[in-house]
């Protein structure tokens, strides 16, 4: 919530000339019954091989740092 609150505080200051703290913005949002939750990314695909591909990408991400440390392949 930190970035959102900071942005709101800056916008209030820009519009009104009144400097307001992040904690005060949080209190105002709470009093208004508002809350902020970061959206979760949900990726969906109609590809029948999606779960296999997703697993392969995950596995590659696990070994990629080790491959990078080895450097380029020389034949």
Backbone bond lengths (Angstrom), bond angles and torsions (degrees), N, CA, C in turn:
res aa  C-N    CA-C-N  psi(-1)  N-CA   C-N-CA  omega(-1)  CA-C   N-CA-C  phi
1 X - - - 1.446 - - 1.522 110.79 -
2 X 1.332 116.81 -14.11 1.454 121.62 -174.70 1.523 114.15 -56.87
3 X 1.333 117.29 -48.07 1.472 120.24 -178.04 1.514 110.89 -64.80
4 X 1.320 117.21 -45.14 1.456 121.17 -179.87 1.523 110.61 -60.61
5 X 1.311 116.99 -46.90 1.461 121.81 -178.45 1.526 110.09 -63.22
6 X 1.322 116.47 -42.85 1.467 120.20 179.01 1.525 110.30 -61.99
7 X 1.332 116.71 -42.88 1.463 120.75 179.67 1.525 111.40 -64.19
8 X 1.319 116.86 -40.47 1.465 120.57 178.14 1.529 109.70 -63.74
9 X 1.332 117.20 -44.51 1.464 121.14 179.49 1.525 110.75 -60.45
10 X 1.326 117.66 -42.88 1.472 121.39 178.59 1.527 111.28 -64.17
11 X 1.324 116.70 -40.77 1.461 120.63 -179.57 1.529 111.00 -66.15
12 X 1.332 116.71 -40.84 1.461 120.44 177.55 1.522 109.84 -61.40
13 X 1.334 116.31 -44.22 1.466 120.15 179.26 1.530 110.72 -63.28
14 X 1.323 116.66 -41.61 1.465 120.90 -179.28 1.532 111.08 -64.57
15 X 1.339 116.60 -42.24 1.465 121.26 -176.86 1.526 113.16 -76.33
16 X 1.333 116.44 -38.85 1.468 119.25 -172.54 1.517 114.32 -110.00
17 X 1.331 116.86 -16.03 1.462 119.40 -175.93 1.524 112.60 80.35
18 X 1.328 116.88 2.65 1.468 122.05 -179.63 1.515 108.55 -99.05
19 X 1.341 115.71 121.85 1.456 119.73 177.79 1.528 108.47 -79.24
20 X 1.323 116.03 131.69 1.462 121.14 -176.65 1.535 108.07 -131.88
21 X 1.320 116.28 140.14 1.462 120.13 -177.72 1.529 110.84 -80.50
22 X 1.341 114.43 159.15 1.459 119.33 177.90 1.525 110.95 -62.17
23 X 1.333 116.43 -38.23 1.469 118.77 -178.74 1.523 111.14 -66.37
24 X 1.333 116.81 -33.03 1.466 119.41 177.77 1.527 110.37 -68.92
25 X 1.331 116.97 -40.32 1.467 120.71 176.36 1.528 109.59 -60.83
26 X 1.326 116.85 -42.50 1.473 120.43 178.24 1.522 110.86 -59.57
27 X 1.336 116.97 -42.89 1.475 120.88 179.03 1.529 110.45 -63.57
28 X 1.335 116.56 -43.01 1.469 120.21 -179.98 1.530 109.85 -61.92
29 X 1.335 116.89 -47.12 1.466 120.08 179.13 1.523 110.99 -59.94
30 X 1.340 116.15 -41.01 1.462 120.67 179.43 1.529 110.80 -64.32
31 X 1.336 116.62 -43.01 1.471 120.26 179.35 1.531 111.36 -63.86
32 X 1.329 116.27 -31.88 1.465 120.43 178.14 1.525 112.31 -80.85
33 X 1.325 116.06 -4.88 1.462 120.56 -179.63 1.515 112.80 77.22
34 X 1.326 116.28 21.58 1.457 120.67 -179.40 1.517 110.42 -100.23
35 X 1.318 115.68 145.95 1.451 120.39 175.11 1.516 108.03 -141.95
36 X 1.301 115.99 161.09 1.450 121.24 -178.88 1.509 108.63 -123.84
37 X 1.296 115.49 128.56 1.455 120.48 174.41 1.511 107.15 -127.64
38 X 1.307 115.24 134.57 1.452 121.19 179.40 1.533 108.58 -66.20
39 X 1.332 117.30 132.34 1.468 118.65 179.96 1.527 111.23 -67.75
40 X 1.306 115.68 145.93 1.460 120.69 177.80 1.521 108.14 -97.16
41 X 1.297 114.70 137.88 1.453 120.30 179.69 1.530 109.14 -84.58
42 X 1.296 115.66 122.65 1.462 121.33 176.67 1.527 107.51 -117.96
43 X 1.307 115.73 113.66 1.456 120.45 179.71 1.522 107.94 -98.58
44 X 1.307 114.27 129.09 1.458 119.61 177.97 1.524 108.14 -126.84
45 X 1.307 115.72 152.10 1.455 119.85 179.30 1.519 109.72 -149.39
46 X 1.318 114.90 145.51 1.460 120.36 175.37 1.523 111.71 -86.13
47 X 1.322 116.10 -4.85 1.469 121.40 -179.05 1.529 109.37 -64.63
48 X 1.335 118.21 122.64 1.466 119.96 -179.30 1.536 112.58 -65.09
49 X 1.327 117.37 -19.70 1.462 120.96 179.20 1.532 112.73 -96.96
50 X 1.327 116.71 10.64 1.462 120.57 -174.91 1.526 112.89 -57.28
51 X 1.317 118.22 -47.83 1.470 119.58 -176.81 1.529 111.22 -64.64
52 X 1.326 117.65 -36.51 1.468 119.80 177.26 1.527 110.02 -65.92
53 X 1.319 117.00 -45.31 1.464 121.44 179.68 1.532 111.19 -63.09
54 X 1.317 115.92 -41.32 1.466 120.65 179.04 1.534 109.84 -61.20
55 X 1.325 116.48 -43.81 1.463 121.42 178.57 1.528 110.85 -63.26
56 X 1.340 117.47 -40.93 1.463 121.20 178.59 1.527 111.58 -63.25
57 X 1.321 116.79 -42.27 1.472 120.60 178.05 1.525 109.80 -63.89
58 X 1.333 116.55 -43.22 1.469 120.63 178.46 1.532 110.48 -59.83
59 X 1.322 116.36 -45.70 1.465 120.24 -179.86 1.527 111.17 -63.36
60 X 1.337 116.60 -40.36 1.457 120.00 178.64 1.524 110.74 -63.06
61 X 1.329 116.46 -42.33 1.473 119.52 179.40 1.525 111.50 -61.55
62 X 1.329 116.62 -29.54 1.462 120.88 178.90 1.528 111.31 -70.10
63 X 1.340 117.79 -37.41 1.466 120.22 -175.81 1.526 113.31 -97.84
64 X 1.331 118.12 -12.70 1.467 121.82 -176.20 1.526 113.28 -54.79
65 X 1.348 120.59 -43.99 1.469 118.97 179.78 1.529 112.65 -59.54
66 X 1.330 117.25 -38.44 1.470 120.45 178.94 1.523 110.65 -67.28
67 X 1.327 116.82 -39.28 1.467 120.36 178.24 1.526 110.59 -65.46
68 X 1.312 116.56 -37.76 1.449 120.86 -179.55 1.535 110.81 -66.51
69 X 1.312 117.55 -37.20 1.459 121.77 179.24 1.534 111.37 -65.92
70 X 1.338 116.40 -32.96 1.467 120.02 -179.58 1.508 111.87 -69.69
71 X 1.303 117.94 -25.16 1.454 120.86 179.91 1.499 111.80 85.94
72 X 1.347 116.25 -175.90 1.467 119.69 -176.93 1.529 111.20 -69.67
73 X 1.314 114.21 149.82 1.463 120.90 178.78 1.530 109.08 -75.82
74 X 1.314 116.05 137.49 1.460 119.05 174.54 1.514 107.94 -116.35
75 X 1.311 115.11 131.43 1.475 120.42 -177.02 1.499 110.06 -102.45
